[in-house]
Amino acid sequence: MQKIFIGILGFGTVGAGVAQVLTANRDLLRARVGADLVLKYVADIDTTTDRGVQLADGILIDDAARVIADPEVDIVVELIGGQTIARDLMLKAIANGKQVVTANKALLASQGNALFKAAGDQGVALAYEASVGGCMPIIKTLREALTGNRIQSMTGILNGTCNYILSKITDEGVTFEVALAEAQRNGYAEADPSLDVDGHDTAHKLALLTALAYGMEINLDDIYIEGISKITPMDIAFADQFGYRIKLLAIGKDRGDAIEARIHPTMIPFNNLLSNVNSTLNAISVAGDAVGEILLYGHGAGRMPTASAVVSDIVDIARDLLTGAQGRLPLLSYQPDCIRKRVVMPLDDIVMHYYVRFAALDRPGVLATISGILGKYDISLKSVHQKGRKTNGSVPIVMLTHKATEAHVKQALSEIEALDVVDGKPVLIRIEDENLED
């Protein structure tokens, strides 16, 4: 039986998981692939820490260059992370004719256009299923299962840390700070959680998905990014009263002449399946013109779910090597000469519904003044509620708008914030609800 040799770069959480799957399920993989997937190397600068995986003598080494230079190695799996050493090693592996697998979403989102071009020019695979959604096969779905569809929209919960924090605030009424601290204690959030809670991790994933769905170059720079640190128990409670949950969503939509690509906290109705995706789980809804709407749901991170996705890429590449079918699938779903730059719609041009909350002094005429300013910017109100008790002489006023232009809403809120009767900065949360009237 033919042997296909694999070298892993990086023996951290995911690297250890991949090594575990390849060794523990070697017979299963042999039966499914028709070849023996042989783990020849695992390279890491730390060769002494116990990762809970038993490797045969000689497999664990501290020399990544040896893996890349070995002519027997067919597939190099980059699991180091970061955007410098990992990039250099991937480019060297590609130049040496190796097939490459990675889970490095940050690197692909920022430098993927060059990396995919290098792989295409060399005629090798660059596979990346584990870079988005962990064990959810969203990359495979867009590249293969939905090939015959024009993708109309994608809406996803793609960061387990943020989803855990928002779930804790929703279920227990705790503050963002308390929920974040618990996420850190449980290992769901890093000591520096900014990459997750500020929305950048989710943006890396959306940059890849929009490229796959819409035949565009990877464009991270133009994605609007807003994190969850300003979400309060008060706003989550108000959302619940209106029939909504608040989730950090990655949203991509094809508007014909432009693409929407945005990350921000969003109110979605209870009957939206995404509203019931809680804790560290991820999910993504994709709408296509032929298939309608589908939903993928599962663990978006973690040692074994991510390892499962990496191994699926290894298996796909192994099957192509066995059949001489390298290059069967375009790396970014579209043929390279059909990938083009597409305009990402500025957030200010987008039209949607809004939730806004003001802390206003309880005086006659305040509501009329605020409503007058909104009306000046063509913002009509669906509902207005004055809720709760006074705090330092102010009461919360909550409004849901009909569809309005983002730029107009920002202008109105800036003018309202400057009023003497308004205390503090107004709160703005966008709403995605197909059932709301325009």
Secondary structure, DSSP 4 states (H G I P E B T S, - for coil): --EEEEEEE--SHHHHHHHHHHHHTHHHHHHHHSSEEEEEEEE-S--SS--S----TTSEES-HHHHHH-TTEEEEEE---SSSHHHHHHHHHHHTT-EEEE--HHHHHHHHHHHHHHHHHHT--EE-GGGSSTTS-HHHIIIIITTTS-EEEEEEE--HHHHHHHHHHHHH---HHHHHHHHHHTTSS-SS-HHHHTSHHHHHHHHHHHHHHHTB----TTSEE--STT--HHHHHHHHHTTEEEEEEEEEEE-SSSEEEEEEEEEEETTSGGGG--TTEEEEEEEETTTEEEEEEEE-SSHHHHHHHHHHHHHHHHHHHHHT-TTSS-TTSS-GGG-B--PBPPGGG-EEEEEEEEEEE--TTHHHHHHHHHHHTT--EEEEEE-S--BTTEEEEEEEESSEEHHHHHHHHHHHHTSTTB-SPPEEEEE--TTS--
